[in-house]
Amino acid sequence: MSVQPEGITNPPIDDLLEKTESKYELVIEASRRARQINAYYAQLQEGLLENVGPLVTPEPNEKPLSIALREIDQDKIIIREATEADFAAPESEPAADDLGFTFDQDVEE
C-alpha cells in the first residue's frame, strides 16, 4: 500500500491552474491564505479569533499552504481579478503628505 503524496501534488497543479488566469496569481492567493491560516492558529493560542480558520478539515500535521491549496481546489476560496480599489490605501492610514515630512529632491552630495 503506497501513501499518496500531499502538498503541491494533491491537489494536482493542473487542476489548480484552471481556477486562475495565471500561475503567479495562484501563488500569491495561496500564500496569502496560508498566512491567514497561520495567523488563525497563532491567535487560537492567545484566545483571539480575528482570522478565519481552515475551510476544509485539515489532516494531522498538514501545512497551511497545503490547506490553502485544497481550499482553492474545492472552491472554498475563489480567486478573483484584483481591482484598483484593492490597491487603494485605507483612509485610516496617513498619506505620505500627512506624515509631517517632505522629500527634498535637491539634495547636494
N, C-alpha and C positions, 0 to 999 in steps of 0.2 A: 504494500500500500504506500503510494507516494504522497507527500504533503504538497498541497497546491501552494505555489509561491504567492506572497502577498505584496502589497505596495503598488508600484507602478505597473506591475504585470496583471494585477487583479484589482480593479477593472482594467481591461486592455486599453492601451493608449489610443488605439484607433477608435474605439468607442467613445472615449473622452473627447477626442478631437472633433467628432461630429457634433458636439454640444456647443462649440465655439467657432469663431471665424479664424482664429489664429492660435498657434501653439503658445505664443507669448502671453496672450490673454488668459489662456488656461493656467499657465504657470503663476501669473500674478494673482488671479482669483483664488486658486487653490492655496497658495501661500498665505494670502490674506485670511482665508477661512481657517487655515491651520493655526495662525496666530490667535484668532478669536477663540478657538477651542483650547489652546494653551492657556490663554488668559482666564477662560472659564474654570479650568481645573485649578489654577492658582487661586482664584477667588473663592472656590469652594472651601479651601483650607482656611480662609480668613472669614468665612461666613457671608461673603458678598455675592450677589447674583446680578451683575451688570451685563454679562455676555450670555449669549445663547449657547447651550451645550450641544453635544453631538445630536444630529437629527436622525442618525442611524444607530443601531445598537453596536457599540464598539466591542471588538474582540479583545481578549486579555492581551495586554502589552502592545496593543496596536498604536502606532504613531499618529499624531494629529494630522499629518499630511495624508496618510492613507485613509483616515476617516473622512477628510475633506474630499478626496478624490471619489470615494464611494458615495458621498452625498451628491456630488455633481453627476455621477453616473446614474443614480437613482432619481434624478430630477428633484431632489430636495433643495438644491441650490441651483438657481437659474442664472446663467451668465448673460448679462445684457451689455449692450454697447454703451460706453461712457458718454455722457453729455457734458456740455460746458458747465452746467450747474454743479456737476460732481467735482469740478476742479476749482470752483469759486471758494474763496476764503470765507469761513463763517463770520458773521457780524460781530461775534464776541471777541474775536482775535483782532488786535490793533493792526492797522495797515502800517507799512513802513514809514509813511509820513507822520504817523501818530506816536512813534516811539521816542520822540524827543531828541533826535539827532538827524543830521543830514549827511549826505555823501559829498565830499569835496573832490571834484574831478580835476582840479588844477593843482594837484599835489606836486611839489618840486622834489627832486631827488637829491 
